[in-house]
C-alpha cells in the first residue's frame, strides 16, 4: 500500500525540514571530521583507493516500473 495523504503532508511539513537541518549541521562539521579521520582517503576522487568489489555489467539488468510491483522479498528477512 500507499500512505494516506495526511501522513505524507505531515511528514513533509515537520519531519523533512528537521532532517534537512540535521544533515546541514552534520555537513558543516564534515571538513573538521575528515581532517582528523584519514584525510587522504578519497575513493570518490581516487578510484584506485576503492576496496569494494566491482559489479560486472553482465550482472546488471534493466528494470521497468511495472515489474517493480512484483518483486519477491520473502527471503530477505532470513
NORDA-V433578 format. One record per residue. N is the residue number from 0. RES is the residue in one letter. PSI is psi in degrees with one decimal (999 if undefined). NEAR is the number of other ideal C-beta (glycine too) atoms within 8 Angstrom. Layout:
N,RES,PSI,NEAR + N,RES,PSI,NEAR
//
This chain:
0,X,170.2,2 + 1,X,158.2,3 + 2,X,148.7,6 + 3,X,149.4,6 + 4,X,-36.1,6 + 5,X,-31.7,6 + 6,X,-45.5,8 + 7,X,-43.1,9 + 8,X,-42.4,8 + 9,X,-43.8,9 + 10,X,-42.9,9 + 11,X,-34.9,8 + 12,X,-32.1,7 + 13,X,-51.5,8 + 14,X,-46.9,8 + 15,X,-47.4,9 + 16,X,-38.0,8 + 17,X,-41.2,8 + 18,X,-41.2,8 + 19,X,-37.6,8 + 20,X,-41.1,8 + 21,X,-41.2,8 + 22,X,-42.1,8 + 23,X,-47.2,8 + 24,X,-39.7,8 + 25,X,-38.8,8 + 26,X,-34.8,7 + 27,X,-32.0,6 + 28,X,-11.3,8 + 29,X,-46.1,8 + 30,X,-41.8,6 + 31,X,-41.4,7 + 32,X,-45.6,8 + 33,X,-34.1,9 + 34,X,-33.8,7 + 35,X,-14.4,6 + 36,X,90.9,6 + 37,X,63.5,5 + 38,X,-20.0,7 + 39,X,-12.4,4 + 40,X,105.2,6 + 41,X,75.7,7 + 42,X,-17.9,9 + 43,X,-18.4,3 + 44,X,-40.1,4 + 45,X,90.7,6 + 46,X,-25.5,5 + 47,X,-16.3,4 + 48,X,-12.0,8 + 49,X,125.8,6 + 50,X,3.5,4 + 51,X,148.0,4 + 52,X,144.2,3 + 53,X,153.7,4 + 54,X,129.4,6 + 55,X,139.7,6 + 56,X,-28.3,5 + 57,X,-24.6,4 + 58,X,-14.3,6 + 59,X,149.7,7 + 60,X,152.6,4 + 61,X,129.7,4 + 62,X,135.5,6 + 63,X,149.4,6 + 64,X,-41.2,5 + 65,X,-26.0,5 + 66,X,-18.2,8 + 67,X,-18.8,8 + 68,X,-19.4,5 + 69,X,33.7,5 + 70,X,129.4,6 + 71,X,110.3,5 + 72,X,17.8,6 + 73,X,-30.3,5 + 74,X,-3.3,6 + 75,X,-25.8,5 + 76,X,-1.4,5 + 77,X,999,3
//
